[in-house]
Amino acid sequence: MRTFEKTGGGSAKTVHLRCGTRKYGYYHILHDHRHDWQAYASPLSLDWRTFSDWAMEQVLISTERVSREPHNRYRFSAPVMLYKGKQLRKRFRGVVVIESSKGVITSYPQG
């Protein structure tokens, strides 16, 4: 579905968001985190999907912290600043969890 470049954690330089299931990938994000993403996207007049892709990309290219989790998973996080015009709208921490197969398991905003 989508390939993202990344700079931190592990040797791979790209990761992949695949269709997945209700437990991982795009379908998991759609069913379990779409409303979380939409809460940040709406004030900026964006749809959740465009916004979540942009936020995941920002986290992966400017990772502030990578933590290793059980089952060969890595949690990437970074602060993301949002502007509409010159006014700061929100600051949040984006989180992307990637498995050793370089696939996105989940992604969600964290206030």
Number of C-alpha atoms within 10 A of each C-alpha: 9 11 14 17 15 21 14 17 17 12 9 13 14 13 19 17 20 16 15 16 14 13 13 21 22 24 18 18 25 18 12 16 18 19 14 16 23 20 13 22 18 12 14 15 11 13 16 20 16 12 18 24 15 12 25 25 18 20 23 25 15 17 21 13 14 18 11 15 12 7 8 10 18 21 19 25 24 21 20 16 13 18 12 11 8 7 8 10 13 13 15 15 17 23 23 22 22 25 18 13 11 19 19 27 24 22 29 20 22 13 11
